[in-house]
Amino acid sequence: MGSLSDAHLYKVICGGGASVEKSPAMPPWGDIVPGDDILNLIAHLRSICPSS
């Protein structure tokens, strides 16, 4: 998690796993969740996940 940029996480959440050549089982949320909420989610993930 610590090695992934916020831009990468944003891309994964918006476009789903397939957008970064990962599992298509992770659906895209970009059409459902507003961009500001995705940024808030990333901030929350950063607050609960260790950086290393």
HTML snippet that shows the backbone in 3Dmol.js (N, CA, C, O; Angstrom):
<script src="https://3Dmol.org/build/3Dmol-min.js"></script>
<div id="view" style="width:600px;height:400px;position:relative"></div>
<script>
const pdb = `
ATOM      1  N   MET A   1       0.823  -1.188   0.000  1.00  0.00           N
ATOM      2  CA  MET A   1       0.000   0.000   0.000  1.00  0.00           C
ATOM      3  C   MET A   1       0.870   1.256   0.000  1.00  0.00           C
ATOM      4  O   MET A   1       0.576   2.225  -0.701  1.00  0.00           O
ATOM      5  N   GLY A   2       1.939   1.230   0.790  1.00  0.00           N
ATOM      6  CA  GLY A   2       2.803   2.399   0.875  1.00  0.00           C
ATOM      7  C   GLY A   2       3.528   2.725  -0.422  1.00  0.00           C
ATOM      8  O   GLY A   2       3.921   3.871  -0.645  1.00  0.00           O
ATOM      9  N   SER A   3       3.704   1.737  -1.266  1.00  0.00           N
ATOM     10  CA  SER A   3       4.417   1.971  -2.527  1.00  0.00           C
ATOM     11  C   SER A   3       3.496   2.448  -3.647  1.00  0.00           C
ATOM     12  O   SER A   3       3.964   2.797  -4.731  1.00  0.00           O
ATOM     13  N   LEU A   4       2.199   2.465  -3.390  1.00  0.00           N
ATOM     14  CA  LEU A   4       1.232   2.881  -4.414  1.00  0.00           C
ATOM     15  C   LEU A   4       0.891   4.358  -4.250  1.00  0.00           C
ATOM     16  O   LEU A   4       0.612   4.823  -3.145  1.00  0.00           O
ATOM     17  N   SER A   5       0.917   5.078  -5.346  1.00  0.00           N
ATOM     18  CA  SER A   5       0.595   6.507  -5.292  1.00  0.00           C
ATOM     19  C   SER A   5      -0.913   6.701  -5.172  1.00  0.00           C
ATOM     20  O   SER A   5      -1.696   5.801  -5.472  1.00  0.00           O
ATOM     21  N   ASP A   6      -1.298   7.886  -4.731  1.00  0.00           N
ATOM     22  CA  ASP A   6      -2.715   8.212  -4.657  1.00  0.00           C
ATOM     23  C   ASP A   6      -3.342   8.163  -6.051  1.00  0.00           C
ATOM     24  O   ASP A   6      -4.490   7.745  -6.207  1.00  0.00           O
ATOM     25  N   ALA A   7      -2.587   8.590  -7.056  1.00  0.00           N
ATOM     26  CA  ALA A   7      -3.101   8.569  -8.432  1.00  0.00           C
ATOM     27  C   ALA A   7      -3.377   7.130  -8.879  1.00  0.00           C
ATOM     28  O   ALA A   7      -4.360   6.871  -9.574  1.00  0.00           O
ATOM     29  N   HIS A   8      -2.517   6.207  -8.482  1.00  0.00           N
ATOM     30  CA  HIS A   8      -2.719   4.806  -8.837  1.00  0.00           C
ATOM     31  C   HIS A   8      -3.972   4.264  -8.151  1.00  0.00           C
ATOM     32  O   HIS A   8      -4.798   3.609  -8.787  1.00  0.00           O
ATOM     33  N   LEU A   9      -4.108   4.537  -6.861  1.00  0.00           N
ATOM     34  CA  LEU A   9      -5.293   4.084  -6.139  1.00  0.00           C
ATOM     35  C   LEU A   9      -6.564   4.677  -6.733  1.00  0.00           C
ATOM     36  O   LEU A   9      -7.579   3.991  -6.855  1.00  0.00           O
ATOM     37  N   TYR A  10      -6.506   5.946  -7.099  1.00  0.00           N
ATOM     38  CA  TYR A  10      -7.657   6.609  -7.724  1.00  0.00           C
ATOM     39  C   TYR A  10      -8.028   5.885  -9.026  1.00  0.00           C
ATOM     40  O   TYR A  10      -9.203   5.629  -9.290  1.00  0.00           O
ATOM     41  N   LYS A  11      -7.032   5.567  -9.814  1.00  0.00           N
ATOM     42  CA  LYS A  11      -7.274   4.875 -11.088  1.00  0.00           C
ATOM     43  C   LYS A  11      -7.912   3.507 -10.858  1.00  0.00           C
ATOM     44  O   LYS A  11      -8.835   3.122 -11.576  1.00  0.00           O
ATOM     45  N   VAL A  12      -7.421   2.771  -9.857  1.00  0.00           N
ATOM     46  CA  VAL A  12      -7.976   1.448  -9.551  1.00  0.00           C
ATOM     47  C   VAL A  12      -9.432   1.563  -9.114  1.00  0.00           C
ATOM     48  O   VAL A  12     -10.289   0.809  -9.575  1.00  0.00           O
ATOM     49  N   ILE A  13      -9.704   2.513  -8.220  1.00  0.00           N
ATOM     50  CA  ILE A  13     -11.072   2.657  -7.721  1.00  0.00           C
ATOM     51  C   ILE A  13     -12.003   3.113  -8.839  1.00  0.00           C
ATOM     52  O   ILE A  13     -13.104   2.582  -8.984  1.00  0.00           O
ATOM     53  N   CYS A  14     -11.577   4.077  -9.617  1.00  0.00           N
ATOM     54  CA  CYS A  14     -12.425   4.588 -10.714  1.00  0.00           C
ATOM     55  C   CYS A  14     -12.614   3.570 -11.830  1.00  0.00           C
ATOM     56  O   CYS A  14     -13.732   3.351 -12.298  1.00  0.00           O
ATOM     57  N   GLY A  15     -11.520   2.952 -12.251  1.00  0.00           N
ATOM     58  CA  GLY A  15     -11.572   2.092 -13.422  1.00  0.00           C
ATOM     59  C   GLY A  15     -11.634   0.607 -13.149  1.00  0.00           C
ATOM     60  O   GLY A  15     -11.782  -0.186 -14.079  1.00  0.00           O
ATOM     61  N   GLY A  16     -11.525   0.214 -11.893  1.00  0.00           N
ATOM     62  CA  GLY A  16     -11.546  -1.203 -11.550  1.00  0.00           C
ATOM     63  C   GLY A  16     -10.182  -1.843 -11.728  1.00  0.00           C
ATOM     64  O   GLY A  16      -9.244  -1.216 -12.221  1.00  0.00           O
ATOM     65  N   GLY A  17     -10.085  -3.078 -11.326  1.00  0.00           N
ATOM     66  CA  GLY A  17      -8.818  -3.800 -11.399  1.00  0.00           C
ATOM     67  C   GLY A  17      -8.246  -3.902 -12.799  1.00  0.00           C
ATOM     68  O   GLY A  17      -7.034  -3.805 -12.989  1.00  0.00           O
ATOM     69  N   ALA A  18      -9.105  -4.097 -13.768  1.00  0.00           N
ATOM     70  CA  ALA A  18      -8.638  -4.248 -15.148  1.00  0.00           C
ATOM     71  C   ALA A  18      -7.926  -2.996 -15.665  1.00  0.00           C
ATOM     72  O   ALA A  18      -7.112  -3.083 -16.584  1.00  0.00           O
ATOM     73  N   SER A  19      -8.228  -1.833 -15.080  1.00  0.00           N
ATOM     74  CA  SER A  19      -7.607  -0.586 -15.541  1.00  0.00           C
ATOM     75  C   SER A  19      -6.111  -0.525 -15.231  1.00  0.00           C
ATOM     76  O   SER A  19      -5.380   0.273 -15.816  1.00  0.00           O
ATOM     77  N   VAL A  20      -5.666  -1.375 -14.306  1.00  0.00           N
ATOM     78  CA  VAL A  20      -4.243  -1.428 -13.960  1.00  0.00           C
ATOM     79  C   VAL A  20      -3.701  -2.844 -14.137  1.00  0.00           C
ATOM     80  O   VAL A  20      -2.749  -3.248 -13.469  1.00  0.00           O
ATOM     81  N   GLU A  21      -4.318  -3.579 -15.037  1.00  0.00           N
ATOM     82  CA  GLU A  21      -3.920  -4.945 -15.383  1.00  0.00           C
ATOM     83  C   GLU A  21      -3.940  -5.891 -14.188  1.00  0.00           C
ATOM     84  O   GLU A  21      -3.078  -6.758 -14.044  1.00  0.00           O
ATOM     85  N   LYS A  22      -4.952  -5.700 -13.330  1.00  0.00           N
ATOM     86  CA  LYS A  22      -5.190  -6.602 -12.208  1.00  0.00           C
ATOM     87  C   LYS A  22      -6.523  -7.301 -12.445  1.00  0.00           C
ATOM     88  O   LYS A  22      -7.099  -7.190 -13.528  1.00  0.00           O
ATOM     89  N   SER A  23      -7.001  -8.001 -11.467  1.00  0.00           N
ATOM     90  CA  SER A  23      -8.220  -8.789 -11.605  1.00  0.00           C
ATOM     91  C   SER A  23      -9.437  -7.942 -11.978  1.00  0.00           C
ATOM     92  O   SER A  23      -9.701  -6.920 -11.345  1.00  0.00           O
ATOM     93  N   PRO A  24     -10.168  -8.362 -12.993  1.00  0.00           N
ATOM     94  CA  PRO A  24     -11.405  -7.664 -13.350  1.00  0.00           C
ATOM     95  C   PRO A  24     -12.512  -7.894 -12.318  1.00  0.00           C
ATOM     96  O   PRO A  24     -13.600  -7.332 -12.443  1.00  0.00           O
ATOM     97  N   ALA A  25     -12.238  -8.720 -11.294  1.00  0.00           N
ATOM     98  CA  ALA A  25     -13.221  -8.927 -10.232  1.00  0.00           C
ATOM     99  C   ALA A  25     -13.433  -7.648  -9.410  1.00  0.00           C
ATOM    100  O   ALA A  25     -14.481  -7.486  -8.784  1.00  0.00           O
ATOM    101  N   MET A  26     -12.448  -6.740  -9.407  1.00  0.00           N
ATOM    102  CA  MET A  26     -12.612  -5.446  -8.747  1.00  0.00           C
ATOM    103  C   MET A  26     -13.348  -4.550  -9.725  1.00  0.00           C
ATOM    104  O   MET A  26     -12.777  -4.140 -10.736  1.00  0.00           O
ATOM    105  N   PRO A  27     -14.614  -4.237  -9.440  1.00  0.00           N
ATOM    106  CA  PRO A  27     -15.399  -3.445 -10.388  1.00  0.00           C
ATOM    107  C   PRO A  27     -14.990  -1.974 -10.393  1.00  0.00           C
ATOM    108  O   PRO A  27     -14.413  -1.484  -9.422  1.00  0.00           O
ATOM    109  N   PRO A  28     -15.284  -1.277 -11.476  1.00  0.00           N
ATOM    110  CA  PRO A  28     -15.041   0.166 -11.507  1.00  0.00           C
ATOM    111  C   PRO A  28     -16.124   0.903 -10.714  1.00  0.00           C
ATOM    112  O   PRO A  28     -17.299   0.545 -10.781  1.00  0.00           O
ATOM    113  N   TRP A  29     -15.724   1.927  -9.971  1.00  0.00           N
ATOM    114  CA  TRP A  29     -16.663   2.700  -9.157  1.00  0.00           C
ATOM    115  C   TRP A  29     -16.771   4.146  -9.621  1.00  0.00           C
ATOM    116  O   TRP A  29     -17.526   4.925  -9.040  1.00  0.00           O
ATOM    117  N   GLY A  30     -16.031   4.511 -10.651  1.00  0.00           N
ATOM    118  CA  GLY A  30     -15.986   5.901 -11.096  1.00  0.00           C
ATOM    119  C   GLY A  30     -17.315   6.495 -11.511  1.00  0.00           C
ATOM    120  O   GLY A  30     -17.517   7.701 -11.369  1.00  0.00           O
ATOM    121  N   ASP A  31     -18.222   5.686 -12.016  1.00  0.00           N
ATOM    122  CA  ASP A  31     -19.532   6.195 -12.427  1.00  0.00           C
ATOM    123  C   ASP A  31     -20.530   6.229 -11.276  1.00  0.00           C
ATOM    124  O   ASP A  31     -21.635   6.751 -11.423  1.00  0.00           O
ATOM    125  N   ILE A  32     -20.142   5.672 -10.134  1.00  0.00           N
ATOM    126  CA  ILE A  32     -21.056   5.567  -8.995  1.00  0.00           C
ATOM    127  C   ILE A  32     -20.639   6.489  -7.852  1.00  0.00           C
ATOM    128  O   ILE A  32     -21.475   7.152  -7.238  1.00  0.00           O
ATOM    129  N   VAL A  33     -19.342   6.523  -7.577  1.00  0.00           N
ATOM    130  CA  VAL A  33     -18.822   7.294  -6.445  1.00  0.00           C
ATOM    131  C   VAL A  33     -18.194   8.587  -6.968  1.00  0.00           C
ATOM    132  O   VAL A  33     -17.325   8.540  -7.839  1.00  0.00           O
ATOM    133  N   PRO A  34     -18.622   9.741  -6.447  1.00  0.00           N
ATOM    134  CA  PRO A  34     -18.031  11.015  -6.883  1.00  0.00           C
ATOM    135  C   PRO A  34     -16.533  11.081  -6.574  1.00  0.00           C
ATOM    136  O   PRO A  34     -16.058  10.473  -5.615  1.00  0.00           O
ATOM    137  N   GLY A  35     -15.808  11.822  -7.393  1.00  0.00           N
ATOM    138  CA  GLY A  35     -14.358  11.937  -7.261  1.00  0.00           C
ATOM    139  C   GLY A  35     -13.895  12.379  -5.884  1.00  0.00           C
ATOM    140  O   GLY A  35     -12.908  11.856  -5.367  1.00  0.00           O
ATOM    141  N   ASP A  36     -14.601  13.346  -5.277  1.00  0.00           N
ATOM    142  CA  ASP A  36     -14.211  13.803  -3.939  1.00  0.00           C
ATOM    143  C   ASP A  36     -14.336  12.687  -2.920  1.00  0.00           C
ATOM    144  O   ASP A  36     -13.518  12.590  -2.005  1.00  0.00           O
ATOM    145  N   ASP A  37     -15.342  11.851  -3.064  1.00  0.00           N
ATOM    146  CA  ASP A  37     -15.506  10.724  -2.146  1.00  0.00           C
ATOM    147  C   ASP A  37     -14.403   9.686  -2.341  1.00  0.00           C
ATOM    148  O   ASP A  37     -13.970   9.050  -1.381  1.00  0.00           O
ATOM    149  N   ILE A  38     -13.955   9.518  -3.568  1.00  0.00           N
ATOM    150  CA  ILE A  38     -12.843   8.597  -3.818  1.00  0.00           C
ATOM    151  C   ILE A  38     -11.570   9.125  -3.156  1.00  0.00           C
ATOM    152  O   ILE A  38     -10.805   8.353  -2.578  1.00  0.00           O
ATOM    153  N   LEU A  39     -11.346  10.423  -3.238  1.00  0.00           N
ATOM    154  CA  LEU A  39     -10.184  11.013  -2.574  1.00  0.00           C
ATOM    155  C   LEU A  39     -10.284  10.841  -1.063  1.00  0.00           C
ATOM    156  O   LEU A  39      -9.281  10.570  -0.403  1.00  0.00           O
ATOM    157  N   ASN A  40     -11.483  10.995  -0.512  1.00  0.00           N
ATOM    158  CA  ASN A  40     -11.683  10.779   0.920  1.00  0.00           C
ATOM    159  C   ASN A  40     -11.437   9.323   1.298  1.00  0.00           C
ATOM    160  O   ASN A  40     -10.879   9.039   2.358  1.00  0.00           O
ATOM    161  N   LEU A  41     -11.851   8.404   0.435  1.00  0.00           N
ATOM    162  CA  LEU A  41     -11.607   6.984   0.677  1.00  0.00           C
ATOM    163  C   LEU A  41     -10.108   6.691   0.686  1.00  0.00           C
ATOM    164  O   LEU A  41      -9.623   5.956   1.546  1.00  0.00           O
ATOM    165  N   ILE A  42      -9.389   7.253  -0.252  1.00  0.00           N
ATOM    166  CA  ILE A  42      -7.937   7.057  -0.300  1.00  0.00           C
ATOM    167  C   ILE A  42      -7.294   7.595   0.972  1.00  0.00           C
ATOM    168  O   ILE A  42      -6.412   6.951   1.541  1.00  0.00           O
ATOM    169  N   ALA A  43      -7.725   8.762   1.418  1.00  0.00           N
ATOM    170  CA  ALA A  43      -7.189   9.335   2.661  1.00  0.00           C
ATOM    171  C   ALA A  43      -7.491   8.413   3.841  1.00  0.00           C
ATOM    172  O   ALA A  43      -6.641   8.215   4.710  1.00  0.00           O
ATOM    173  N   HIS A  44      -8.691   7.855   3.873  1.00  0.00           N
ATOM    174  CA  HIS A  44      -9.054   6.934   4.944  1.00  0.00           C
ATOM    175  C   HIS A  44      -8.181   5.678   4.892  1.00  0.00           C
ATOM    176  O   HIS A  44      -7.681   5.225   5.922  1.00  0.00           O
ATOM    177  N   LEU A  45      -8.002   5.124   3.707  1.00  0.00           N
ATOM    178  CA  LEU A  45      -7.148   3.940   3.574  1.00  0.00           C
ATOM    179  C   LEU A  45      -5.730   4.238   4.056  1.00  0.00           C
ATOM    180  O   LEU A  45      -5.114   3.412   4.728  1.00  0.00           O
ATOM    181  N   ARG A  46      -5.221   5.402   3.717  1.00  0.00           N
ATOM    182  CA  ARG A  46      -3.882   5.782   4.162  1.00  0.00           C
ATOM    183  C   ARG A  46      -3.823   5.878   5.687  1.00  0.00           C
ATOM    184  O   ARG A  46      -2.793   5.577   6.289  1.00  0.00           O
ATOM    185  N   SER A  47      -4.924   6.297   6.309  1.00  0.00           N
ATOM    186  CA  SER A  47      -4.916   6.478   7.770  1.00  0.00           C
ATOM    187  C   SER A  47      -4.974   5.141   8.519  1.00  0.00           C
ATOM    188  O   SER A  47      -4.552   5.069   9.673  1.00  0.00           O
ATOM    189  N   ILE A  48      -5.488   4.088   7.885  1.00  0.00           N
ATOM    190  CA  ILE A  48      -5.621   2.814   8.591  1.00  0.00           C
ATOM    191  C   ILE A  48      -4.619   1.758   8.139  1.00  0.00           C
ATOM    192  O   ILE A  48      -4.477   0.722   8.789  1.00  0.00           O
ATOM    193  N   CYS A  49      -3.923   2.008   7.033  1.00  0.00           N
ATOM    194  CA  CYS A  49      -2.967   1.021   6.518  1.00  0.00           C
ATOM    195  C   CYS A  49      -1.547   1.513   6.785  1.00  0.00           C
ATOM    196  O   CYS A  49      -1.240   2.686   6.570  1.00  0.00           O
ATOM    197  N   PRO A  50      -0.701   0.628   7.245  1.00  0.00           N
ATOM    198  CA  PRO A  50       0.698   1.033   7.451  1.00  0.00           C
ATOM    199  C   PRO A  50       1.347   1.466   6.130  1.00  0.00           C
ATOM    200  O   PRO A  50       1.019   0.939   5.067  1.00  0.00           O
ATOM    201  N   SER A  51       2.248   2.406   6.208  1.00  0.00           N
ATOM    202  CA  SER A  51       2.898   2.901   4.990  1.00  0.00           C
ATOM    203  C   SER A  51       4.012   1.992   4.502  1.00  0.00           C
ATOM    204  O   SER A  51       4.492   2.164   3.381  1.00  0.00           O
ATOM    205  N   SER A  52       4.431   1.041   5.302  1.00  0.00           N
ATOM    206  CA  SER A  52       5.501   0.144   4.847  1.00  0.00           C
ATOM    207  C   SER A  52       5.079  -1.297   4.940  1.00  0.00           C
ATOM    208  O   SER A  52       5.854  -2.191   4.599  1.00  0.00           O
TER     209      SER A  52
END
`;
const viewer = $3Dmol.createViewer("view");
viewer.addModel(pdb, "pdb");
viewer.setStyle({}, {cartoon: {color: "spectrum"}});
viewer.zoomTo();
viewer.render();
</script>
